[in-house]
């Protein structure tokens, strides 16, 4: 909670005074709003930490405020070091209540293609609202066409594979099973087998950030095709430049899907001066098409599509380097930080 509108002299004096907890609570007192109590001072004050900033007095509770509960806030200017006769300012605040029914759902699973390569490395599960901290292993099953559960298909690690706002979870197939020739692969084989059908099942018991279950369980069916063992080849990309003096998107089309999560941050555009161009990115056609719409109109001239070396396809192949390369037999080559493909924006033809 924050109290603003105080004079800078009051804030400075309060900062220098170093009030005790009792003095802080006499100045700024936060209590549970109890209508049965005869006076606010008869109710136990919420415990927390007080501070003085450059423009306000703040209170941070020792434990989070309860959603749906009302709190009474009383600020008494007479308790400032430079006492005034201004009256006590009071208000009642309340956090929104937690939804009493599930409202979060799975919105998509990537790769979005109906056919995944046998050596797929990761899946992205996207949600309509922030989720809690739990990982996927307790809530996601992979079953074959006969409804038999695939044995240990995913990396058996309960780690924080969430994005920053907890709306996307990265689910890794066990790379030890995916990569050929190493022990888990020799013992168990790949989790996905070419020519087979699978169903990914997500249980409704997975809780969102409000502690609620998902609205419903989720199912995603897909088929498995041959492995994808070739490096990404930017020379095969088709770049469709926009016209100058428009905000039409630059469109880049790939011969096959690229990694959904990396595409949003591993491709960009630079001007002829090497400076990045600001804009918005969109992905289409099951991650085989990347669109970039600039924040301002295109100017005629030379540009570069920049692909960071971290870019991968769903099977972990990178530009110029396949996932299955045996580094013990092949000398490692230096990898540039980024690859650049030139394109030109021309004046529109009327």
Secondary structure, 3 states (H helix, E strand, C coil): CEEECCCHHHHHHHHHHCCCHHHHHHHEEEEECCCCCCCHHHCCECCEEEEECCCEEEEEECCCCCCCCEEEEEECHHHCCCCCCCCCEEEEEECCCCCCCCCCCEEEEECCCCEEECCCCEEEEEECCCECCCCCCCCEEEEECCCCECCCCECCCCCCCECCCCCEEEEEECHHHHCCCCHHHHHHCCCCCCCCEEEEEECCCCEECCCCECCCCEEEEEEEECCCCCCECHHHCEEECCECCCCCCEEEECCCCCCHHHHHHHEEEEECCCCECCEEEEEECCCCEEEEEECCCCCCEEEEEEEECCCECCCCCEECECCCCCCCCCCCCCCCCEEEEEEEEECCCC
